[in-house]
Amino acid sequence: MLMNNSWLLLAIIAVFAVFVQSD
């Protein structure tokens, strides 16, 4: 958590990509 939210942003993009692929 001390690190930047880069990993969090990456996780959101990954979930979004999976959601799009699911469609």
Biopython code that builds the backbone (N, CA, C, O; Angstrom):
import numpy as np
from Bio.PDB.StructureBuilder import StructureBuilder

atoms = [
    (1, "MET", "N", (0.842, -1.204, 0.000)),
    (1, "MET", "CA", (0.000, 0.000, 0.000)),
    (1, "MET", "C", (0.881, 1.260, 0.000)),
    (1, "MET", "O", (0.494, 2.311, -0.512)),
    (2, "LEU", "N", (2.069, 1.121, 0.587)),
    (2, "LEU", "CA", (2.970, 2.268, 0.608)),
    (2, "LEU", "C", (3.374, 2.642, -0.812)),
    (2, "LEU", "O", (3.594, 3.814, -1.118)),
    (3, "MET", "N", (3.471, 1.623, -1.682)),
    (3, "MET", "CA", (3.840, 1.892, -3.075)),
    (3, "MET", "C", (2.733, 2.685, -3.768)),
    (3, "MET", "O", (1.632, 2.836, -3.239)),
    (4, "ASN", "N", (3.043, 3.178, -4.942)),
    (4, "ASN", "CA", (2.035, 3.920, -5.708)),
    (4, "ASN", "C", (0.902, 2.981, -6.090)),
    (4, "ASN", "O", (1.020, 1.765, -5.938)),
    (5, "ASN", "N", (-0.189, 3.537, -6.583)),
    (5, "ASN", "CA", (-1.327, 2.698, -6.962)),
    (5, "ASN", "C", (-1.146, 2.143, -8.370)),
    (5, "ASN", "O", (-2.123, 1.809, -9.040)),
    (6, "SER", "N", (0.102, 2.045, -8.817)),
    (6, "SER", "CA", (0.352, 1.526, -10.163)),
    (6, "SER", "C", (-0.189, 0.108, -10.273)),
    (6, "SER", "O", (-0.863, -0.233, -11.245)),
    (7, "TRP", "N", (0.113, -0.730, -9.254)),
    (7, "TRP", "CA", (-0.353, -2.123, -9.311)),
    (7, "TRP", "C", (-1.867, -2.157, -9.273)),
    (7, "TRP", "O", (-2.487, -2.996, -9.926)),
    (8, "LEU", "N", (-2.468, -1.253, -8.513)),
    (8, "LEU", "CA", (-3.937, -1.236, -8.413)),
    (8, "LEU", "C", (-4.536, -0.845, -9.763)),
    (8, "LEU", "O", (-5.512, -1.444, -10.214)),
    (9, "LEU", "N", (-3.950, 0.154, -10.396)),
    (9, "LEU", "CA", (-4.441, 0.582, -11.712)),
    (9, "LEU", "C", (-4.293, -0.563, -12.706)),
    (9, "LEU", "O", (-5.177, -0.809, -13.527)),
    (10, "LEU", "N", (-3.153, -1.265, -12.617)),
    (10, "LEU", "CA", (-2.927, -2.397, -13.516)),
    (10, "LEU", "C", (-3.974, -3.477, -13.275)),
    (10, "LEU", "O", (-4.467, -4.086, -14.224)),
    (11, "ALA", "N", (-4.314, -3.718, -12.015)),
    (11, "ALA", "CA", (-5.319, -4.737, -11.685)),
    (11, "ALA", "C", (-6.671, -4.342, -12.264)),
    (11, "ALA", "O", (-7.396, -5.190, -12.785)),
    (12, "ILE", "N", (-7.012, -3.060, -12.175)),
    (12, "ILE", "CA", (-8.297, -2.593, -12.707)),
    (12, "ILE", "C", (-8.328, -2.802, -14.216)),
    (12, "ILE", "O", (-9.332, -3.254, -14.765)),
    (13, "ILE", "N", (-7.228, -2.471, -14.882)),
    (13, "ILE", "CA", (-7.161, -2.652, -16.340)),
    (13, "ILE", "C", (-7.296, -4.134, -16.675)),
    (13, "ILE", "O", (-7.977, -4.493, -17.635)),
    (14, "ALA", "N", (-6.650, -4.998, -15.887)),
    (14, "ALA", "CA", (-6.715, -6.441, -16.138)),
    (14, "ALA", "C", (-8.154, -6.924, -16.001)),
    (14, "ALA", "O", (-8.639, -7.677, -16.846)),
    (15, "VAL", "N", (-8.836, -6.499, -14.947)),
    (15, "VAL", "CA", (-10.228, -6.915, -14.737)),
    (15, "VAL", "C", (-11.094, -6.394, -15.873)),
    (15, "VAL", "O", (-11.966, -7.105, -16.374)),
    (16, "PHE", "N", (-10.854, -5.157, -16.276)),
    (16, "PHE", "CA", (-11.639, -4.569, -17.370)),
    (16, "PHE", "C", (-11.415, -5.357, -18.653)),
    (16, "PHE", "O", (-12.358, -5.619, -19.400)),
    (17, "ALA", "N", (-10.163, -5.737, -18.908)),
    (17, "ALA", "CA", (-9.839, -6.506, -20.116)),
    (17, "ALA", "C", (-10.565, -7.846, -20.083)),
    (17, "ALA", "O", (-11.121, -8.276, -21.093)),
    (18, "VAL", "N", (-10.562, -8.504, -18.931)),
    (18, "VAL", "CA", (-11.250, -9.791, -18.805)),
    (18, "VAL", "C", (-12.746, -9.599, -19.020)),
    (18, "VAL", "O", (-13.396, -10.421, -19.665)),
    (19, "PHE", "N", (-13.282, -8.527, -18.485)),
    (19, "PHE", "CA", (-14.720, -8.256, -18.637)),
    (19, "PHE", "C", (-15.068, -8.063, -20.111)),
    (19, "PHE", "O", (-16.087, -8.562, -20.590)),
    (20, "VAL", "N", (-14.214, -7.339, -20.816)),
    (20, "VAL", "CA", (-14.453, -7.098, -22.247)),
    (20, "VAL", "C", (-14.347, -8.413, -23.021)),
    (20, "VAL", "O", (-15.161, -8.689, -23.902)),
    (21, "GLN", "N", (-13.342, -9.219, -22.688)),
    (21, "GLN", "CA", (-13.171, -10.498, -23.375)),
    (21, "GLN", "C", (-14.371, -11.390, -23.116)),
    (21, "GLN", "O", (-14.808, -12.123, -24.004)),
    (22, "SER", "N", (-14.901, -11.331, -21.909)),
    (22, "SER", "CA", (-16.054, -12.169, -21.566)),
    (22, "SER", "C", (-17.214, -11.852, -22.497)),
    (22, "SER", "O", (-17.987, -12.733, -22.872)),
    (23, "ASP", "N", (-17.322, -10.577, -22.865)),
    (23, "ASP", "CA", (-18.406, -10.163, -23.751)),
    (23, "ASP", "C", (-18.120, -10.691, -25.153)),
    (23, "ASP", "O", (-18.906, -10.461, -26.072)),
]
sb = StructureBuilder()
sb.init_structure("model")
sb.init_model(0)
sb.init_chain("A")
sb.init_seg("    ")
for serial, (resi, resn, name, xyz) in enumerate(atoms, 1):
    if name == "N":
        sb.init_residue(resn, " ", resi, " ")
    sb.init_atom(name, np.array(xyz, "f"), 0.0, 1.0, " ", f" {name:<3s}", serial, name[0])
structure = sb.get_structure()
